[in-house]
């Protein structure tokens, strides 16, 4: 995509995100229909409905671009371009009426055709991202190669280099394996940083790093649709989106940070 096309695609993604945001605002305090519930996760009927709403908006403008989403796929997600969508990131918060959840939409393009790529996501690069918090009316956006913005104004990461001055957010995925890994890391971090925050929405945690509210965000077991848009926004804000795939099902461990404390965190977290 050329710059003009990217801006047009960004506007389409914003339109889709804002339409879902309106649905989220209207339903925050209402009873939700639960499709499935596990010990650490909830799937709502509204998750599916919101992804369908996003798909209709995106496909109306770009009928040939596939959609890879938390609630399923549409089209061939291994072709030249694909949308990566989380219709409601922070579903448990949203289900309980906690106004800390968002819509995350990224557009990725294939940058490699090598058959030796070790991971199915490896050939793809995010070229634009939108994270929308309908409860604060905060719209985070980025196009690769340009500044990250919050409601149209440029944002930047912090300059902190000391862990004892840093606020680090953590995420706890729903699987037992990820919890087993993250709990010891929590115990390490809480004694070494200024504060640890556990907010429950990965995409928002990442853009909070991008906006200088947090210094880092750490999670193991997070999915691509949670981090694709936020990762680009963070990079365009001057930060570092360190990520490592776990298996082949779009699952990652990440250290999203201001670009100055990742190595210290890695030494601490081993």
C-alpha positions, -999 to +999 in steps of 0.1 A: +000+000+000+011+035-008+008+063+018-026+075+005-039+040+005-026+034+040-044+066+053-076+054+037-072+019+052-066+036+086-098+056+084-117+024+075-102+007+106-111+037+128-146+036+115-149-001+123-134+004+158-157+033+166-188+014+156-179-014+179-170+011+206-205+025+205-219-010+210-196-015+240-206+017+256-243+008+253-238-026+267-213-020+295-239-020+323-263-045+307-265-082+313-243-101+287-250-135+271-221-158+278-213-183+251-186-200+272-169-195+305-137-210+318-118-204+351-099-175+337-117-165+306-152-156+292-165-156+257-195-134+250-221-135+223-213-098+219-177-107+210-189-126+179-214-099+170-188-071+173-163-091+151-190-095+125-197-057+126-159-051+121-158-076+093-187-060+074-171-025+076-136-038+066-149-060+038-172-033+024-141-012+017-116-041+011-135-072+000-104-091-009-084-087+023-088-116+048-096-112+085-078-130+113-097-125+145-102-138+180-136-150+170-125-167+138-112-161+103-126-148+071-108-155+038-073-168+033-052-154+061-019-164+044-023-141+014-007-108+007-026-088+033-048-095+063-066-076+090-059-088+126-088-081+149-097-083+185-133-070+188-133-067+226-099-069+243-105-071+280-137-092+278-136-102+314-134-065+325-163-057+301-184-086+313-181-074+349-189-038+339-154-025+344-148+002+319-113-009+308-115-027+275-109-017+239-111-026+202-079-035+184-075-036+146-043-040+127-035-044+090-006-067+081+012-073+048+033-102+037+069-092+035+085-126+028+077-155+006+105-177+019+094-213+026+119-215+054+100-191+077+099-209+110+065-195+121+033-189+102+032-152+113+068-146+104+062-134+068+038-107+080+045-072+092+019-048+107+016-016+086-011+002+105-028-001+139-058+012+157-067+007+194-098+024+206-110+028+242-147+037+240-149+045+277-123+072+277-128+081+240-091+076+234-081+066+199-045+054+194-033+051+158-002+045+138+010+039+103+044+023+099+070+050+093+050+078+109+044+090+145+020+072+168-009+094+178-035+097+205-066+115+193-045+130+165-016+142+186+018+125+187+028+104+217+061+091+229+075+066+254+092+074+286+130+080+290+133+060+322+162+036+325+159+025+361+137-004+371+131+011+406+115+041+389+095+021+364+058+012+363+055-023+347+022-037+336+017-075+335-008-098+318-019-132+329-032-154+301-058-180+307-038-212+305-022-229+335+012-229+319+012-192+314+001-186+350+028-209+362+054-188+343+040-154+352+035-158+389+072-162+397+080-133+374+054-112+393+071-120+426+105-109+411+092-077+396+071-064+425+102-060+446+123-044+419+101-018+402+081+012+415+048-004+408+033-034+390-001-029+374-025-057+362-052-040+342-067-069+321-065-056+285-032-063+266-038-038+238-045-010+262-014-019+283+008-017+252-006+017+241-002+030+276+035+022+272+035+040+239+019+071+256+044+071+285+019+060+311+037+027+317+074+019+311+068-017+301+043-045+296+051-082+301+030-112+293+035-148+282+007-165+263-008-135+246-024-138+212-015-120+180-048-101+178-041-087+212-007-072+203-005-066+165-019-031+166-005-021+199+030-034+189+031-011+159+018+019+179+045+013+205+073+011+179+060+043+162+061+060+196+098+052+200+094+021+220+105-015+215+081-044+208+101-075+217+082-106+210+088-143+207+063-169+193+052-198+215+041-227+193+023-220+160-012-208+171-005-171+171+007-171+207+036-150+220+056-139+250+063-102+249+082-074+266+067-042+253+089-014+267+103+021+262+134+006+246+156+013+276+148-014+302+141-046+283+175-062+289+172-054+327+137-070+327+150-101+308+179-105+333+154-102+362+128-125+346+153-151+332 
